[in-house]
Amino acid sequence: MGKTYVIWWHSKFVDEINRDSPSIAAIVEKTQKTLMYLQELQELEAQGKITMKLKGSLNPMYLQVIDPAVESVLANNPLVEVLDS
């Protein structure tokens, strides 16, 4: 059984923002954290190790693994959800 790697448009970091007393600083911090992990994926894409796999919708975004050596990197990225196919 293979694995499917997906990214949902929501971010678990954004979900960490305190809804009772939100602040712009908290939003910036959590957004920067999200971008940091997205940039790691962007680098893998630029290196030709992954690509986006179109499934008719961008939510979730499916990732296609071109270089199997990066599967552990994807599994350790907190934005990526690993599904058993």
Secondary structure, DSSP 8 states (H G I E B T S, - for coil): --EEEEE-SS-TTGGGS-SSS--HHHHHHHHHHHHHHHHHHHHHHHTTSEEEE--S-SSSEEEEESSGGGHHHHHH-TTEEEEE-
